[in-house]
């Protein structure tokens, strides 16, 4: 295998840049248990955040000048 460089990033051209090398990550951990109540609470929080983001974007849009002159 030929090398890319001889510096700090010295590695073969065809080697992976991932830390673990080829293969899939080990995701064999136990799944997280979520109640319907927790899921609904999270969904509501995400909707509230999205709504606030849109409100902020709209407010910023109307605060900016749109006719090419500064106010």
N, C-alpha and C positions, 0 to 999 in steps of 0.2 A: 504494500500500500504506500502510495506517495503522500508526502506531508503537505499541508497547506502552508505552514510556517514553522519556524523553530523557536518562536517566542512563547509567551504565556498561554496562547491558545493553540498550542501544538497538538494536533490530532490528525488521524487519517481522513482523507476527503470523504470516504463513504461511511464514516462513523456517525452515530447519532449525536445530536446536541443535547439530548435529554439527560438528566442525571441518572436515571435508572436503566437506560439502554432500551433495547427493543422489547416489545411486549405491552400488555395492558396493565394498568394500575390495579392494585389489589383492593377491591371494593367489597370485601367479604364481611364487613362489619355488620352489626345488627341494625335493622332499620329503625328509624325514629317513630315512636308512636305519637300520633297527633289526633286529638279529639275533634269532633265536628265543631264544637264551640271554639276551640283554639284556631281552627282553620277559618271560621267565619270572622273572628276577631282580626286575624292577620289580613284577610281579604279587605275588610273595612278600612284598616290602617293604610293599606296600599292604595285603595281608592281615594282616601282623604289626601294622601301625599300627592297623587296624580292631580287631583282637583286643585290643590294649592299651587302646584307647579304651573298649571294652565292659567290660573288667576294671575299669578306673578308675571307670566309671559305676556298676557293681555295688557296688564297695567303698564309694563315696560314699553310695549308697542305704542300705546296711546300717549306716553310721556315723551317719546322721541319725536322730533320734527319730521314731517313727511313732505314738506314743500321745498326742501333744499336750503332753507335758511334756519339759523339757530334762533331759538326763542329765549 
